[in-house]
Amino acid sequence: MATWIIDPTHSEVNFKVKHLMISTVTGTFGTYEGSIETANDTDFAGAKVSFSADIDSISTNQEQRDGHLKSADFFDAASFPKLTFAATSMEKVDDETYHVTGDLTIKGTTKPVTLKAEFGGIMGDFYGNTKAGFEIAGKINRQDFGLTWGAVTEAGGVVVSDEVKLAFNIQLVKQA
C-alpha cells in the first residue's frame, strides 16, 4: 500500500466558464490538498482519492469578481468554506488513462461526477522523492450545485454558462 499527497508547488487547480457566452474566464483555487492511497506503488487502479479546496482561495485575477464568487450568490464561502471530492472508483482504461468517479460537494450539495485522468508517469526527483503526475479534466453543471446566479440576464442573455470545465495538473509525492 502506498500513500501519495498533492505537491502544491508543482500542481494547479483550474476551472473555465463562459462569460456572456462570448469569452472564457479562467479561475484557480490557490489552497487545496489531496491524497491518493493505492494498493501498490505503480498502479493507481482502485485507488482511494480525496481532495478539498478552500473557496476563499479562489482567484480569477479580478478582485471584485473573486469577491462575488465567494459571496452567497455563488459559493457562499462563509457558510461553505470548502469544496470536496471523494472518489468511489478509479478505473484504469489503459496505461495512460484512468476514469475517476466520485462525489463532488459544492455549497452543501453532493453529486456524482466522472473525471478523465491522464497519467503522466512516475519519476524520482533530485531530492530522492518519488513523484507521479496526472492531468485531470471534466465538466460539471454549476446549477447542479446551487450556483444559479447569472443564468439569465434581464435582456434574456446568459451571463455565466452553466457548464464549467475543470482542468487540474497534479503532481503527487509518495509518502515514506
Summary of the structure (lengths in Angstrom):
residues: 176
radius of gyration: 17.1
end to end distance: 10.9
largest distance: 58.8
contacts: 503
relative contact order: 0.21
helix: 10%
strand: 58%
